[in-house]
Amino acid sequence: MTQDSNKPAPLFLDNKEAADFLKISPRTLEKRRVIGGGPRFRKFGRRVVYAIADLEAWANARICDNTSDANYNDLV
């Protein structure tokens, strides 16, 4: 995502932008909204958006050192 140097960084990303940010499929985010386990999101009318801070927090909660980590298999 390239930013114009005069524009502030966005606070919220739509589903496709959030998926691009996380390098996952937009469909994966949609599925996680329904069954749980995804990043926190906000709904403004029919529009779903993700705060960048929430995406980073969700990604950081999935840090593993190796496949023997106790929570490795719990992460979906």
Secondary structure, DSSP 8 states (H G I E B T S, - for coil): ----TTS---SEEEHHHHHHHHTS-HHHHHHHHHHS-S---EEETTEEEEEHHHHHHHHHTT--SSTTSTTGGG--
